[in-house]
């Protein structure tokens, strides 16, 4: 079985976001949150509006700087900061949805079928797959690949592998390096970039 890979090309990530933004703010926000949080898709789909919104009453609200959740796989409580990109996408999406006190218990990524149910993992996978195809990504990309993409780009931007190990709850840094898809080309690039 072929493993999902991180999306290494930032231009293709931008193309995926552009494709989804033109079609559905919900799906665009799902992708943006996944890319900027490193969360498992199962944890993202469990988020309710009240988890990410500070509601002050009378229709006044702001997106939180961070939120806490109990991870489905590990059952550990973790705090996840929401960066500016994620907060911006959430603000735009939730403004379109309209936030009221009654909606705080509604799932953030609500299914169009049934009352207050999140979209399914399969639906999320379909959304990501269509966007990847539209961006001409040929590798196998799934929802879990977005978590790997977060780790890959964090590592490439200088985040220490031990920090990513903690974020992903991995037992050893080598597990994390393998997980985020560091390739021989990435190693070669380090050697070729140095000119001491």
Number of C-alpha atoms within 10 A of each C-alpha: 3 6 12 17 21 24 25 17 11 11 11 17 20 12 17 24 22 15 18 24 17 10 10 13 19 21 21 24 26 25 25 23 22 24 23 22 19 22 22 19 22 16 14 21 20 20 20 19 23 21 19 21 21 15 18 11 10 9 10 11 17 15 21 18 15 14 16 13 16 12 16 12 9 8 9 11 11 12 11 15 15 19 14 11 14 21 23 15 21 27 19 13 19 20 11 11 13 9 21 17 15 8 15 17 14 19 20 28 22 20 14 10 9 9 9 16 16 22 18 15 14 11 12 20 16 14 19 24 18 16 24 24 14 15 18 12 18 8 14 15 21 21 23 19 25 28 24 28 25 21 30 24 19 18 18 13 9 8 13 12 21 16 15 21 19 13 16 18 12 14 10 12 16 12 13 24 19 11 22 25 19 18 11 8 9 12 10 10 11 9 10 9 8 7 5 3
